[in-house]
């Protein structure tokens, strides 16, 4: 009777727990506009009554804006006004705004949405025309100046739009719509360059 050879098996590969950002590294450049997916950031959806704004602003290190279509930034953190009691807080400096809110005893609701959203930058002389290809909002500097922010639409999806400079926009969208939004903006960038 022949003996069978001993079986050797390679060690099982350990499963990957690394979260890969949606659309990471995607970039499109045209003659006068560039569309690129931004690195991951920490984000919270914040709801609070007027009486809680001072305590939350202190904890977050940025004054929560109280006027429509405005934002405030400090040290890599930006707070965007979305409604009379609602803000989107984005931290690009690697700090956690949700953790900063945990010690606040004033009435509020803060929810981490870092993995729900991605951000896409649209920059260059054709940035406004690119965004306006699918967004009905008036993006002239007079109507939508630097620092302006708004929840709006792009094509068929909801976005949050922030004007960071005269020729620079940050488009926040849900990751499930990110391919659609990136593709829409890329096509619009090519059209704006024509």
NORZI-V727402 format. One line per field, one symbol per residue. psi: psi as a letter, one per 30 degrees, with the letter a starting at -180 (. if undefined). A space follows every 10 residues. Layout:
psi: ???
//
This chain:
psi: kkkkkkkkkk kkkkkkgkkk kkgkfkkkka egkkkkklll lkklkkkkle ffeeeeeeef gkkkkgkkgl lkkkhgkkkk kflfgklkkk jgggljfeef fefkfkklkk kkgefellkk kjllfgeeee effgkfkjgl fefilkfkkk kaljcglklk kkjflehkkk jklkefgeee eeeeeeeeee eff.
//
